[in-house]
Amino acid sequence: MARVDGYNTRPGYSAWAEARRRMATQPGWQWEVAAALGLAFMVGLLLGRLTAWSMLLAPVLGVVLAGGLIVSGHRRREVVSGWLQGAKGEQLTARALRPLEREGWRIFHDLQVPGSPANIDHLLVGPGGVWVIDSKLWTGQLRWDPQQGWMHGQYPLLPDLNTTRWEAAQVEQALEAFLTRAGRHLDGSRGIDVHMAWCIHGLQLPGGRVRADGETIAAPGQLLKVLRDGRGPTLPPAAIDELAGDVETIFQPALPVT
């Protein structure tokens, strides 16, 4: 069962594991082997077992090996930094969401989108509805562009927002029958939809939240207010427990913790 920090799930775990995998497989080991050979070369030189030509090549070899190690190390760090930053952002959001547990919310982290390698950072079921939350840990600032809408640096937010919308749609599709069934606990005819929001760490948002293409982007404190205010009908405890059980049955961890 995909419980909070349980059932082999952990906030940001799949992103952290992907960072480790990329660090291990990113090209760069060739330079480490070359450095070992270069060290052997230098030892031979110091022992007086190499020729005069070798002595002339030694400084060049040293410069080339040092430069190669620096460049390859920088590239490897650059490749994994985004994944590590993503994992940290998910952990920060998970910490921010904890107060909701005492208010009857059921919170799940790092779940696999059914039938896809994509993952859901956070899936919440509570009085305020069913929510997919995507975490971001960014530096810099958001700015408004009249042609492209909200931007982070030079990049428009819309493509990433559409990805989160797709994740929320996949959750709604996977839970469709269960959302309908849980609706019997509600008063009135309104159904239960799956909503989405972003939680952003590391930069200031005007007023703590903005609306981008109709979606909420919020700092952690404002995100809790958005979730508590809800969107759609308030879910009673019976509906929350039922849907949370369905989530535990249908969704698997993005990557089981070993």
Secondary structure, DSSP 8 states (H G I E B T S, - for coil): ---TT-TT--TTHHHHHHHHHHHHHSS-HHHHHHHHHHHHHHHHHHTT-S-HHHHHHHHHHHHHHHHHHHHHHHHHHHHHHHHHHHHHHHHHHHHHHGGGGGGT-EEEEEEE-TTSS-EEEEEEEETTEEEEEEEEE--S-EEEETTTEEEETTEESHHHHHHHHHHHHHHHHHTHHHHHHHGGGSSSS----EEEEEEEESS--GGGEEEETTEEEE-HHHHHHHHHH-SSS---HHHHHHHHHHHHHH--BSS---
